[in-house]
Amino acid sequence: MSKRPRRNHSPAFKAKVALAAVKGEKTLAELAQQFDVHPNQITQWKAQLLDGAADVFGAEKAGAATPPVDVRTL
């Protein structure tokens, strides 16, 4: 029996699969068959997406903060 070589999925693919899982229109088994990924992997990606969802809205405020400008040097 030959093993399948290890696959590296792009972040865009992971997001696409996780979003499909969050939508809930198909079962995990259907998604696994459609995307050729194990159902446990889909569950992990879905959990990562839901855990990181708050960072999407919080990152904007953290990234917008600029260091104070020293007016004397200008």
N, C-alpha and C positions, 0 to 999 in steps of 0.2 A: 504494500500500500504506500503510495507516494503522498507526501505532505504537500500542501499548498504553500507556496512561498509567502513570506510575510508581506502584507500589503500596507502601504502608508497612504492614508486618505487625506485629501486636502481639507483645510478648514472650511472651505465653501461647501464641500460635499457633506461634511459632518453637520454643518448648520442646516443644510437642506433636509437631511434625514431627520434631525432632531425637531425641526419645525413641523415636518410631516407627522411625527409622533405626537407633538403637542396638539396639533389640530384634532387628532382623534378620529379622523374619518375612516381610517383603516386600522386593523389590528396589528399588533407587533409582528405576528407571523406573516401577514400580508406584506408589511413593509420590509421585513427581512428577505422575503423572496424577491420583491421588486428591486431592492438595492443590493442584493447579494451580500448581506451583512448579517451576522449572528444577532438574534433578538436581545441578548444580554448587552451587546455593544450599543445597540440603539437605546436601551434603557440608560446606560452610562452617559451617552451623549445628551440625552434628554435632561438628565439630572444636572449635567454641567451647564446646559443652556439655561435652565431655570435658576440655578445658583448664581450665574453670572448676569442675569437679566437686570438686576438692580444696578450693576456697574455701568450699564449702557447709559442710564440717566444720570448717574452720579459722576461719571468721568468727565462730563461736559463742564461741570462746575470746577472740578479739580484741575482740568487742563486750562481753563480760562484764567485761573489765578496767575497773575504776573508778579514778579518780584517788585518791590517798591523801587521807584526811581529816585536817585539822589540828585536833587535839583541843583545843588551847589556845583557838581561837576559839569553840568550842562552849561 
